[in-house]
Amino acid sequence: MGTGKRSLLAAAVTVVCAVTVLAVPGTAFASPSPTPAPSTAPTTAPDLTAPPATNEDLEAVREKLDELYHDAAVATDAYNAAEEQAKKQSAALVELAKKIVAGREKLDDLKDRAGAAARSQYRGGGLPDEAQLLLSDDPGDFLDGAGRVIQGQRATKGLLGEMTRTQEDLEQYTKDASAQWQRLENNRKAKATAQQKIEKQIAAAEKLESTLEKEEKERLARLQEQAAQKAQTAWLDTGILDGATTGEATAQGARAVRYATAQIGKPYVWGAEGPDTFDCSGLTSQAWAGAGVAIPRTSQEQWRQLKQVAVKDMRPGDLIIYFDDASHVAMYVGDGTMVHAPRPGRTVTLAGAGSMPILGVVRPGA
């Protein structure tokens, strides 16, 4: 391989590595600005007549791309989690606002009632009920009045108690709303940070791929496919599915599989839940929603919250969680195959269930 081409490829990998370790900018709510054109360039002009990159060079590129897209997937899960929490907190804020409005209306009504009672007493000569009772000469009136006094005292005490409770409720609603607002702001910041990291990792991957010629990109694609096939073969060779007790899908599982496979060919877009684009957990969560079962939005929460089953017991509709950090998820469709939304630049597709490192299997609706 010519030194010019090798230098160019090595420089690209070096620049990408440097870019991806930079700290994320601290501006929380500003829309991420377009990725600036990199200013670093090889110190010598590349030899455009040099032979194409070797498979060894392309293998280094493949490994770096896997790393970049994996980091983008982790950030996507963080973005989706923050987005889901922000939706819940926004809904909670709306409910608290309704309670505050209703509480204020109730307090105003109670104050009006208290004012009316005070005005009534004033019209009675300004004497309290007990004093007016003592001035009565009629025994019958006295007994009737005694009952009314007791009732009035109870009513007044109840009115004052209700006003106090309503005021305390309003104060608590206000505190709760303030706390929810702060959590909402924190999740907005988390979303913005995750978004910047996602876009930075994807831009770095695209920059690295842009250094390759067309023929090199084709060979890189073949290397990626070969790596996936090698992993799938190694997984099957372990005998993990030999004698497996995989059963037929449930009615809901079958509906989830039909939904997921119907999306084949649609583009991956991080943070997307359909109907035209999906990320990995957006596809699985929407597929099961279409089957009438609500499951967590992110792959990490799907792994944490759903029932775990042995790989040998998995059946169509079950979700396969990948990597030690549960950063990717796919849906098992049977015969050692899964359907998933792989990564940016790819579309929803079928692939070998063992083509990536499996963390475990979970079953929605169990």
C-alpha positions, 0 to 999 in steps of 0.5 A, spaced: 500 500 500 502 506 498 504 511 503 500 516 501 493 512 502 496 509 508 497 516 511 491 519 509 487 513 512 491 513 519 490 521 519 483 520 518 482 515 524 487 519 528 483 525 527 476 521 529 479 518 535 481 525 537 474 528 536 470 523 540 474 524 546 473 531 546 468 534 552 461 535 550 459 543 550 456 545 556 450 549 553 444 545 555 438 548 550 442 551 544 440 547 538 447 543 536 450 547 531 452 543 524 459 539 525 464 544 522 469 541 517 475 538 520 481 543 520 486 537 521 489 535 514 495 530 513 502 534 512 503 531 505 498 531 500 496 523 499 498 519 493 492 519 489 495 513 485 497 509 491 493 502 491 487 501 495 487 500 503 489 493 505 484 489 509 488 490 515 487 497 514 479 496 513 479 492 519 481 497 523 476 502 520 471 497 521 472 496 529 473 504 529 466 504 526 463 499 531 466 503 537 463 510 534 456 507 533 456 503 539 457 509 543 452 513 539 447 507 541 449 508 548 447 516 548 441 514 544 438 510 550 440 516 554 436 521 550 430 516 549 430 515 557 430 523 558 425 524 553 420 519 556 421 522 563 420 529 560 414 527 557 411 524 564 414 530 568 410 534 563 404 530 564 405 531 572 406 538 571 399 539 567 395 535 573 399 539 578 397 546 575 389 543 574 390 542 582 392 548 583 387 552 579 381 548 582 384 549 589 384 556 588 377 556 586 375 552 592 379 557 597 376 563 594 369 559 594 370 558 602 372 565 603 366 567 600 362 563 604 366 565 611 365 572 608 357 571 608 357 568 615 360 574 617 356 579 614 350 575 616 352 576 624 353 583 622 346 584 620 344 580 626 346 586 631 353 584 631 352 580 637 354 573 637 349 567 637 350 565 644 349 572 646 342 573 642 340 566 645 341 568 652 336 574 651 331 570 648 324 570 653 321 564 649 323 557 652 322 554 645 326 559 642 331 558 646 331 550 645 331 551 638 336 556 638 341 552 642 341 547 637 342 552 631 348 555 635 351 548 636 350 547 628 353 554 627 359 552 631 360 546 627 359 549 621 364 555 622 369 550 625 368 545 619 369 551 614 375 554 617 378 547 617 377 546 610 380 553 608 386 551 612 387 544 609 385 547 602 391 552 603 396 547 605 394 543 599 395 549 595 402 550 598 404 542 597 402 543 590 406 549 589 412 545 592 411 539 588 410 543 581 417 546 583 420 540 584 417 537 577 419 543 573 426 542 576 426 535 574 424 537 567 429 542 566 434 536 568 432 532 563 432 537 558 439 538 559 440 531 559 437 530 552 441 536 549 447 533 552 446 526 549 443 529 543 450 533 542 454 526 543 450 522 538 451 527 533 458 528 534 459 520 534 455 519 528 459 525 524 466 522 526 463 515 523 461 519 517 468 523 516 471 516 517 467 513 512 468 519 507 476 517 506 474 511 503 474 510 495 468 507 493 471 500 492 474 500 499 467 502 502 464 496 498 470 491 501 468 494 508 461 492 507 463 485 505 468 485 511 462 487 516 458 482 513 463 477 514 464 479 521 457 478 522 456 471 519 463 469 523 459 471 529 453 468 528 456 461 526 460 461 532 454 462 536 450 456 533 456 452 533 456 452 541 450 448 540 446 453 544 440 452 540 441 444 539 435 441 543 432 448 544 425 448 547 423 454 543 416 454 542 411 457 538 409 465 538 403 467 543 398 471 539 401 477 541 408 475 540 406 473 533 402 480 532 409 484 534 413 480 529 408 481 524 409 489 526 416 489 526 418 485 520 413 489 516 418 495 517 423 492 514 427 497 509 425 503 513 431 507 515 434 507 522 434 514 525 436 515 533 430 517 537 425 515 532 419 511 534 415 510 527 411 510 523 417 511 517 423 511 521 426 507 527 431 506 532 432 499 535 428 500 541 423 504 538 422 498 533 421 493 539 417 498 543 412 500 538 412 492 535 409 490 542 405 496 543 401 494 536 400 487 539 397 491 545 402 490 550 406 497 553 413 496 554 419 500 556 422 505 551 429 504 552 433 497 551 436 498 558 429 499 561 427 493 557 432 489 559 431 491 567 424 491 567 422 485 563 422 478 564 428 474 563 428 467 559 434 463 557 436 463 550 434 456 549 427 457 551 426 464 547 420 464 542 418 469 536 417 475 539 422 475 545 427 481 545 434 479 545 439 484 548 446 485 546 452 488 549 454 488 556 451 495 557 444 493 554 445 498 548 442 494 543 435 490 542 432 486 537 426 481 536 427 474 535 423 471 529 425 464 529 430 459 526 436 463 529 434 470 526 432 476 529 429 483 526 432 490 528 434 497 526 441 496 526 444 503 526 445 510 522 445 509 515 442 502 515 435 500 515 430 495 519 433 488 517 433 481 518 440 478 521 443 472 525 441 472 532 448 471 534 451 476 530 452 481 536 454 479 543 448 477 546 447 479 554 440 476 554 433 475 552 427 478 555 419 476 554 414 482 554 407 480 556 410 475 561 
